[in-house]
Amino acid sequence: MSNMVALARSLACTTRSPVIALHCSGASGKQWRALSHAVPGHFMVMAPDLIGCGENGHWRGQGPFRLSDEAAAVVDIVDALDRPVHLVGHSYGGGVALRVAVERPNRIASLSLYEPTPFYVLKAAGPDGWDALSEIRTLAAEITRGIATGAYRAAARRFVDYWGGAGTWDGLKSEAQDNLAHWIPKAALEFRALIEERIPLEAYRRLRVPMLLMRGEHSPRPAQLVAQKLARVCKPRMVETIAGAGHMGPFSHGESVNRAIVDHLLAVDRGRREDDTQHAMPAQAA
């Protein structure tokens, strides 16, 4: 992501508000291409490839992979900027965005999250949450077994059809299937990182960041329950259900999702400008 860090530093010469958009598992920064065209000109969308995706190589670290490892490069981008950053995230990218926000709470202007998946919060969601977490653990185990035996395409099919619905894999272009089969070993690391995250829920409760939390009308139960738990803990400015969408709403209902994100960015930006004006008024009066 060094090119993204360089781009972040170059923003010091502009007045554009930075937006870092983080993609879902198995996708790439290209997921947010339409969003970059939808935002007004005073925003600039940076959409890095997460580890093992797009142009970014597979994980080569030592020791157990954790969400903090994924977030580290994004934190570097935040640190390179000279102004607050808007974070956008979908699914795994939403989980990473939350981790970044906890690590740099005073540098985040807003959060726009579509069904983030920090699955560990299900441990604090009662019997329904425990059942949902068991479902995710079972899914992760099936995919991990497929990876261990070299059945990458079968594992990728199971992953895609769970989140997108039966038959989603068959509807993908062969190039997309190949990319997902290449990425699928990373899925085992992501599941583990999301389930074993150690950030206490109180850290989310302490975030004082304007948040938009989006969810699909027809998403799998675990994703719905995570969103519900986060809504209770984080108390977002708005919870929006995207009609007709599932977990992959940013792809299937991209226009609606992007519109909600842009509206949120504009509302936060407008609020910040009004605050700046109010703070400046006493000095002007003096």
C-alpha positions, 0 to 999 in steps of 0.5 A, a space after each residue: 500500500 506504499 502508493 496509497 501512503 504516497 497519495 495520502 501525503 500528496 493530499 496536503 496540497 489540496 483541500 479535498 476530504 479523504 475517504 478510505 474505502 475498504 472492500 469485502 473478502 475476496 474483492 479488491 479496491 475496484 469494488 468502490 470504483 462507482 463510489 469514487 465517481 459518485 462522491 462530490 469533487 471535494 472528496 477523494 476516495 482511496 480504495 486500497 487492496 487488502 492483503 491477498 487481494 488485487 495487486 497486494 500479495 498474500 500474508 507472509 507474517 509470522 505468528 497468528 494473523 490478527 485484524 490488527 495486522 490487516 489494519 496496520 497498512 490502513 493506519 499508515 495511510 491515516 497517519 500520512 494524512 493531515 486531516 480527518 479521514 472518512 472510513 467506508 467498509 463492507 463486510 470484512 472491510 467493515 471489520 477492518 475499518 472498525 479496528 482502524 477507528 479504535 486505533 486512531 479514534 481522533 483521526 476519523 471523521 466518519 464511518 460508513 459500514 455495510 454489514 461489518 463482520 467482527 464475528 466475535 461480537 456474537 459472543 455477547 449477543 445471547 443464545 441467538 448470537 451463539 447459534 449464529 457464531 456456531 454457524 460461522 465457525 462451521 462455515 469456516 471449518 468447511 472452507 478451511 478443510 477444503 483449503 487444506 486438501 487443495 480443493 480451492 475452487 470448491 472452498 471458494 464456491 462454498 464461501 461465495 454461495 453462502 454470502 451471495 446465495 445459492 448459484 452465485 458462484 455459477 453466475 460469476 465470470 471465469 476470471 472472477 472464479 479464478 481470482 477467488 480460488 487464488 484468494 481463498 487461502 486468506 479466507 481461513 485467516 480472515 475468519 480466525 481474525 474476525 472470530 478471535 478479535 480481542 478489542 472489547 466492545 467498550 472500545 466501540 462504545 467509546 467511539 465518538 464518530 458519526 456512523 452510518 450502519 447499513 444492512 441488507 434486507 435478506 442477509 444471512 442471520 449472522 450478519 444481521 445479528 452482528 449489525 444489530 449488536 453493533 447498533 446497540 453498542 455504537 449507537 450510529 447516527 443512522 441504521 439503514 436497511 437496503 431494500 431487496 439486498 443481501 450481504 453483497 448489497 454494495 455489488 447488487 444494489 450499488 447505487 442505493 448503497 453509494 447514495 446512502 454513503 454520499 448522503 452521510 459524507 455530505 451530512 458529516 462534512 456540513 456539520 463539521 463546517 458549521 462547527 468550524 464557523 461557530 468556533 470562529 465567530 467569537 474570534 471574529 467578534 473580538 
